[in-house]
Amino acid sequence: MASLRFSVGVFLLLLGLYCGIDPFKHSAMSGFPDFEAHKVEFPPWSEIPAVRDAENRLQRSEIRFFEEVQGPESIVFDSLGRGPYTGVADGRVLFWNGHSWSHFAHTSSNRSELCDPKPLMSSYVKYEHICGRPLGLRFDKRNGELYIADSYFGLMKVGPEGGLATSLVTEAEGVPLRFTNDLDIDDEGNVYFTDSSTKYHRRDFMQLVLSADNSGRLLKYNTKTRTTTVLLRNLQFPNGVSLSKDGSFFIFCEGSLGRLRRYWLKGEKSGTTDIFAILPGYPDNVRTNEKGEFWVALHTRRNFFTHICGLYPQLRKLLLRLPIPPKYQNLLGAGGALHALVVKYSPDGEIAEVLEDRLGKVVRVVSEAEEKDGKLWMGSVVMPFIAVY
């Protein structure tokens, strides 16, 4: 018995040393000496929507273009209804012509063999800053130009014929765009877009998620004056952006907080914001349909573990010191398994529909849901396919 207690003691001592030293640099904070965990001001747990899709209807989705597109985050159709167009992990924007995918545009002027298609999504990450990583896509209805939020190269655009995109915005107020994420365009040509963090690049998005960094910004680019204005700052992972049908406001996602925030553009509330909806999970992009409803793609549902960790940053930092790679920390936050959740909100912020694949049997990690002709086209920044419900 004494030898057993001694062995257990030695094991615990060695385990403690291993966790404290992290010799193989596995922890989420490894390589980030200035990593800081911020508090997330979550609403009370009782206010989190609990509504579910009892039928797991996303399991009825059709998987299209499997391994033909890698990481298709955003999906758009042009004014003639052609497409989809989507940005992929190798830095290109691809166009589906009804028979095959073709190269429509690219964001980097330094493309080389480093940017060639690869079999694994993880193979692209170390070259993203060279090849570019197009995320949010929007067509300007006035002239057919495609606006691109490239996470590394900032806000860009390309003409209706495609090709190399032109840089529009790379900094604001002297601070470089570090993680340009999504955008939308109003009828006057103003582009509203998000810079998810001024500290972390997209390739370090797990550190951004786990830290709840609050350096994100919401910005406006005036295409007539070519000036950029910071509308809001000190945001925790601002992400998707989508205008209301009447253009009186737009919605943007606050990823770390798990909510939608409304920014008023017209009327007596112009220039102010309010909370549009508290979400049942953590959002990526939001898109408006023809009825003025908002489809929100959520990477994961909330769980009590992430709720407590968000409220108590020192506890979260202690857990993140453990030699557990970020992807496994993220999986723990996702409840142990990748899944799919898409929620439709009314123009007034009420839940209208919930679609799920809770087990991730067919659809997983949805980044965006674009409604067209009665079908929901779903992209994913980490999956090699587009799902259609």
C-alpha positions as CSV (number, residue, x, y, z in Angstrom):
1,M,0.0,0.0,0.0
2,A,2.8,2.4,0.9
3,S,4.5,1.7,-2.5
4,L,1.2,2.4,-4.3
5,R,0.8,5.7,-2.5
6,F,4.5,6.5,-3.4
7,S,3.9,5.7,-7.0
8,V,0.7,7.7,-7.2
9,G,2.6,10.6,-5.6
10,V,5.4,10.4,-8.1
11,F,3.0,10.2,-10.9
12,L,1.1,13.3,-9.8
13,L,4.3,15.2,-9.2
14,L,5.5,14.3,-12.8
15,L,2.1,15.2,-14.2
16,G,2.2,18.5,-12.4
17,L,5.7,19.2,-13.8
18,Y,4.7,18.2,-17.3
19,C,1.6,20.5,-17.2
20,G,3.6,23.4,-15.7
21,I,6.6,23.1,-18.1
22,D,4.6,22.0,-21.2
23,P,7.9,20.6,-22.8
24,F,6.3,19.9,-26.2
25,K,4.5,23.3,-26.4
26,H,1.0,21.8,-26.7
27,S,-1.0,24.4,-24.7
28,A,-3.2,27.0,-26.3
29,M,-0.9,29.7,-24.9
30,S,2.3,28.2,-26.2
31,G,4.0,30.7,-28.6
32,F,1.8,33.6,-27.3
33,P,3.7,35.1,-24.4
34,D,1.3,38.0,-24.1
35,F,-1.8,35.8,-24.2
36,E,-4.5,37.2,-21.9
37,A,-8.0,35.8,-21.1
38,H,-10.8,38.4,-21.0
39,K,-14.1,38.1,-19.3
40,V,-17.2,37.6,-21.4
41,E,-20.2,39.4,-20.2
42,F,-22.7,36.6,-20.8
43,P,-26.4,37.1,-20.0
44,P,-27.8,34.8,-17.3
45,W,-28.0,31.2,-18.3
46,S,-31.7,31.3,-18.0
47,E,-31.9,33.8,-20.8
48,I,-30.2,31.5,-23.3
49,P,-32.7,30.2,-25.9
50,A,-33.2,26.5,-25.4
51,V,-35.3,25.8,-28.6
52,R,-34.1,22.8,-30.6
53,D,-34.8,21.1,-33.9
54,A,-36.3,17.8,-32.6
55,E,-36.0,16.2,-36.1
56,N,-32.4,17.1,-36.8
57,R,-33.5,18.3,-40.2
58,L,-30.1,19.3,-41.4
59,Q,-29.4,15.5,-41.6
60,R,-31.6,15.6,-44.7
61,S,-29.2,18.0,-46.5
62,E,-27.4,17.1,-49.7
63,I,-23.7,17.3,-49.6
64,R,-22.4,18.8,-52.8
65,F,-18.9,19.3,-54.3
66,F,-17.3,17.0,-51.8
67,E,-13.5,17.7,-51.8
68,E,-14.0,20.0,-54.8
69,V,-14.0,23.0,-52.5
70,Q,-11.9,23.4,-49.4
71,G,-13.2,25.7,-46.7
72,P,-16.0,27.5,-48.6
73,E,-16.9,30.0,-45.9
74,S,-19.1,32.5,-47.8
75,I,-21.5,31.7,-50.7
76,V,-22.9,34.3,-53.1
77,F,-24.9,34.4,-56.4
78,D,-24.5,37.2,-58.9
79,S,-27.3,39.5,-60.1
80,L,-28.2,37.1,-62.9
81,G,-28.6,34.2,-60.4
82,R,-25.4,32.5,-61.5
83,G,-23.2,30.6,-59.1
84,P,-22.5,29.9,-56.4
85,Y,-19.3,31.8,-56.0
86,T,-17.2,30.9,-52.9
87,G,-13.8,31.7,-51.4
88,V,-11.6,28.7,-50.6
89,A,-8.6,28.0,-48.4
90,D,-6.0,28.4,-51.2
91,G,-6.8,32.1,-51.6
92,R,-9.1,31.9,-54.7
93,V,-12.7,32.7,-55.3
94,L,-14.3,30.0,-57.4
95,F,-17.3,30.1,-59.6
96,W,-19.7,27.2,-60.4
97,N,-20.9,27.5,-64.0
98,G,-23.5,24.8,-63.7
99,H,-21.0,22.0,-64.8
100,S,-17.7,22.7,-63.1
101,W,-15.8,25.0,-60.8
102,S,-13.5,27.7,-62.4
103,H,-11.1,30.2,-61.0
104,F,-12.9,33.5,-60.8
105,A,-10.7,35.7,-58.7
106,H,-7.7,35.8,-56.3
107,T,-6.6,38.2,-53.6
108,S,-2.8,37.7,-53.6
109,S,-0.5,39.1,-56.2
110,N,2.2,36.7,-55.1
111,R,0.6,33.4,-55.8
112,S,3.0,30.5,-56.4
113,E,3.1,26.7,-56.2
114,L,2.7,27.2,-52.4
115,C,-0.9,28.1,-53.1
116,D,-1.7,24.9,-55.1
117,P,-4.7,22.8,-53.9
118,K,-3.8,20.4,-51.1
119,P,-5.5,17.3,-49.8
120,L,-5.8,18.5,-46.2
121,M,-7.3,21.7,-44.9
122,S,-4.6,22.1,-42.3
123,S,-2.0,22.2,-45.1
124,Y,-3.1,25.7,-46.1
125,V,-2.7,27.5,-42.8
126,K,1.0,28.3,-42.9
127,Y,0.7,29.9,-46.3
128,E,-2.5,32.0,-45.8
129,H,-0.5,35.2,-45.4
130,I,1.0,34.6,-48.8
131,C,-1.9,33.2,-50.7
132,G,-4.7,35.1,-49.0
133,R,-7.9,33.8,-47.3
134,P,-11.1,35.2,-48.8
135,L,-13.9,35.1,-46.2
136,G,-17.0,37.3,-46.6
137,L,-18.2,37.9,-50.2
138,R,-20.8,40.4,-51.5
139,F,-21.8,41.6,-54.9
140,D,-22.5,45.3,-55.4
141,K,-25.9,45.2,-57.1
142,R,-25.2,48.6,-58.8
143,N,-22.3,47.5,-60.9
144,G,-21.7,43.7,-60.4
145,E,-18.4,44.2,-58.6
146,L,-17.5,41.6,-56.0
147,Y,-16.3,42.8,-52.6
148,I,-14.1,40.5,-50.7
149,A,-13.1,40.5,-47.0
150,D,-9.7,38.8,-47.2
151,S,-8.5,38.0,-43.7
152,Y,-4.9,39.0,-44.4
153,F,-5.2,41.6,-47.2
154,G,-8.2,43.6,-45.9
155,L,-11.2,44.9,-47.9
156,M,-10.9,44.2,-51.6
157,K,-12.9,44.2,-54.8
158,V,-12.8,42.7,-58.2
159,G,-14.8,43.5,-61.4
160,P,-17.5,41.4,-63.0
161,E,-14.9,39.6,-65.1
162,G,-12.8,38.5,-62.1
163,G,-9.0,38.3,-61.9
164,L,-6.7,39.9,-59.3
165,A,-8.7,41.8,-56.7
166,T,-7.9,45.4,-55.9
167,S,-7.0,46.5,-52.4
168,L,-9.3,49.1,-50.9
169,V,-8.6,49.2,-47.1
170,T,-5.7,47.7,-45.2
171,E,-5.8,49.9,-42.1
172,A,-8.0,52.3,-40.1
173,E,-6.9,55.1,-37.8
174,G,-3.3,53.9,-38.3
175,V,-4.1,50.4,-37.0
176,P,-3.7,47.6,-39.6
177,L,-6.5,45.3,-40.4
178,R,-5.4,42.0,-39.0
179,F,-8.5,39.7,-39.4
180,T,-10.9,41.1,-42.0
181,N,-13.9,38.9,-41.8
182,D,-17.3,39.8,-43.3
183,L,-19.1,42.7,-45.1
184,D,-22.2,44.0,-46.6
185,I,-23.0,47.0,-49.0
186,D,-25.9,49.4,-48.9
187,D,-27.6,51.0,-51.9
188,E,-25.4,54.1,-51.6
189,G,-22.2,52.1,-51.9
190,N,-21.1,52.2,-48.3
191,V,-19.4,49.0,-47.2
192,Y,-19.8,47.8,-43.6
193,F,-17.2,45.3,-42.5
194,T,-15.6,43.7,-39.5
195,D,-12.0,43.3,-38.3
196,S,-12.3,40.5,-35.8
197,S,-9.1,41.3,-34.0
198,T,-6.2,43.7,-34.2
199,K,-4.1,41.2,-32.2
200,Y,-4.7,37.8,-33.8
201,H,-4.5,36.7,-37.5
202,R,-7.1,34.2,-38.8
203,R,-4.6,31.3,-38.5
204,D,-4.6,32.0,-34.8
205,F,-8.4,32.1,-34.6
206,M,-8.4,29.5,-31.8
207,Q,-6.3,31.8,-29.6
208,L,-8.8,34.6,-30.4
209,V,-11.7,32.4,-29.4
210,L,-10.1,31.1,-26.3
211,S,-8.9,34.5,-25.1
212,A,-12.1,36.4,-25.9
213,D,-9.8,39.2,-27.1
214,N,-11.6,42.5,-27.2
215,S,-9.7,44.4,-29.9
216,G,-12.2,43.8,-32.7
217,R,-13.7,46.6,-34.8
218,L,-16.7,47.4,-36.9
219,L,-15.9,49.7,-39.8
220,K,-17.4,51.6,-42.7
221,Y,-15.8,52.3,-46.1
222,N,-17.3,55.0,-48.3
223,T,-16.7,54.0,-51.9
224,K,-17.3,57.6,-53.2
225,T,-14.8,59.4,-50.9
226,R,-12.6,56.3,-50.4
227,T,-12.5,56.9,-46.6
228,T,-12.7,54.5,-43.8
229,T,-14.4,55.1,-40.5
230,V,-14.3,53.0,-37.3
231,L,-17.9,52.8,-36.1
232,L,-17.3,50.6,-33.0
233,R,-14.2,49.3,-31.3
234,N,-13.3,47.0,-28.3
235,L,-15.5,44.2,-29.7
236,Q,-15.1,40.5,-28.9
237,F,-14.8,38.7,-32.2
238,P,-17.1,40.7,-34.4
239,N,-17.9,38.6,-37.4
240,G,-20.9,38.4,-39.9
241,V,-22.6,41.5,-41.2
242,S,-26.0,41.8,-43.0
243,L,-28.3,44.8,-43.8
244,S,-32.0,44.7,-43.1
245,K,-34.2,44.5,-46.2
246,D,-35.2,48.2,-45.9
247,G,-31.7,49.3,-45.2
248,S,-32.6,51.1,-42.0
249,F,-30.1,49.0,-40.0
250,F,-27.7,46.2,-40.2
251,I,-27.0,43.2,-37.9
252,F,-23.5,42.1,-36.9
253,C,-22.5,39.0,-35.0
254,E,-20.5,39.2,-31.7
255,G,-18.8,35.8,-31.7
256,S,-17.5,35.6,-28.2
257,L,-20.7,36.9,-26.7
258,G,-23.0,34.7,-28.8
259,R,-25.4,37.5,-29.8
260,L,-26.6,39.7,-32.7
261,R,-26.2,43.4,-32.4
262,R,-28.2,46.0,-34.4
263,Y,-26.6,49.1,-35.8
264,W,-29.1,51.8,-36.8
265,L,-28.5,53.7,-40.1
266,K,-31.7,55.7,-40.4
267,G,-34.2,57.4,-38.2
268,E,-33.8,58.9,-34.7
269,K,-31.7,56.0,-33.6
270,S,-29.1,56.5,-36.4
271,G,-25.6,55.8,-35.2
272,T,-26.7,53.9,-32.1
273,T,-26.8,50.1,-31.4
274,D,-28.9,47.7,-29.4
275,I,-29.1,44.0,-28.8
276,F,-31.1,42.3,-31.6
277,A,-31.0,38.7,-30.2
278,I,-29.2,36.5,-27.7
279,L,-28.2,33.3,-29.6
280,P,-28.3,29.7,-28.5
281,G,-24.7,29.4,-29.7
282,Y,-21.6,31.1,-31.1
283,P,-22.2,32.8,-34.5
284,D,-20.1,33.1,-37.7
285,N,-22.0,34.8,-40.6
286,V,-25.5,36.2,-40.9
287,R,-27.4,36.6,-44.1
288,T,-30.8,38.3,-45.0
289,N,-33.3,36.5,-47.2
290,E,-35.9,38.1,-49.5
291,K,-38.5,38.3,-46.7
292,G,-36.1,40.4,-44.6
293,E,-35.4,37.5,-42.2
294,F,-31.9,36.7,-41.0
295,W,-30.2,33.3,-41.2
296,V,-27.5,32.9,-38.6
297,A,-24.9,30.2,-38.9
298,L,-23.6,29.1,-35.5
299,H,-20.4,27.1,-35.1
300,T,-21.4,25.5,-31.8
301,R,-24.2,25.5,-29.3
302,R,-23.5,27.0,-25.9
303,N,-22.9,24.7,-23.0
304,F,-22.5,25.3,-19.3
305,F,-18.7,24.6,-19.5
306,T,-18.1,27.5,-21.9
307,H,-20.5,29.7,-20.0
308,I,-18.6,29.3,-16.7
309,C,-15.2,29.6,-18.5
310,G,-16.4,32.8,-20.2
311,L,-17.4,34.4,-16.9
312,Y,-14.3,33.5,-15.1
313,P,-11.2,34.2,-17.3
314,Q,-8.7,33.1,-14.7
315,L,-10.2,29.7,-14.6
316,R,-10.1,29.6,-18.3
317,K,-6.5,30.7,-18.4
318,L,-5.6,27.9,-15.9
319,L,-7.3,25.3,-18.1
320,L,-5.5,26.7,-21.2
321,R,-2.1,26.3,-19.5
322,L,-2.6,22.6,-19.6
323,P,-0.7,20.9,-22.4
324,I,-3.9,20.3,-24.5
325,P,-3.7,21.5,-28.1
326,P,-6.2,24.3,-29.0
327,K,-8.2,22.2,-31.3
328,Y,-9.0,19.8,-28.4
329,Q,-9.8,22.7,-26.1
330,N,-12.2,23.9,-28.8
331,L,-13.8,20.4,-29.1
332,L,-14.3,20.4,-25.4
333,G,-16.1,23.8,-25.7
334,A,-18.2,22.4,-28.5
335,G,-19.5,19.7,-26.2
336,G,-17.2,16.9,-27.4
337,A,-18.4,16.7,-31.0
338,L,-18.7,18.9,-34.1
339,H,-22.3,19.6,-35.1
340,A,-24.4,22.0,-37.1
341,L,-26.9,24.7,-36.0
342,V,-28.6,27.3,-38.2
343,V,-31.3,29.7,-36.8
344,K,-33.6,32.0,-38.7
345,Y,-34.7,35.3,-37.0
346,S,-37.6,37.5,-37.9
347,P,-36.9,41.2,-38.8
348,D,-37.8,41.9,-35.2
349,G,-35.3,39.5,-33.6
350,E,-37.7,36.6,-32.8
351,I,-36.7,33.0,-33.5
352,A,-38.6,31.8,-36.6
353,E,-36.9,28.5,-37.3
354,V,-34.1,26.2,-36.0
355,L,-32.3,23.7,-38.1
356,E,-29.8,21.2,-36.6
357,D,-27.6,18.2,-37.0
358,R,-26.7,17.7,-33.4
359,L,-24.6,14.7,-34.0
360,G,-22.8,16.1,-37.1
361,K,-23.8,13.1,-39.1
362,V,-24.2,15.0,-42.4
363,V,-23.5,18.7,-41.7
364,R,-20.9,20.2,-39.4
365,V,-19.5,23.6,-38.4
366,V,-21.7,25.8,-40.6
367,S,-20.1,29.2,-41.4
368,E,-22.9,30.7,-43.5
369,A,-26.4,30.0,-44.7
370,E,-27.5,31.7,-47.9
371,E,-31.2,31.2,-48.9
372,K,-31.9,31.1,-52.7
373,D,-35.0,29.7,-54.5
374,G,-36.2,27.8,-51.4
375,K,-32.9,26.2,-50.7
376,L,-30.4,26.9,-48.0
377,W,-26.8,26.8,-49.2
378,M,-24.4,26.3,-46.3
379,G,-20.7,26.9,-46.3
380,S,-18.0,25.9,-43.8
381,V,-14.6,27.5,-43.2
382,V,-13.2,24.1,-42.2
383,M,-15.1,21.5,-44.3
384,P,-14.5,20.3,-47.9
385,F,-18.1,20.7,-49.2
386,I,-21.2,22.8,-49.5
387,A,-24.4,21.5,-47.9
388,V,-27.8,22.3,-49.4
389,Y,-31.0,21.9,-47.4
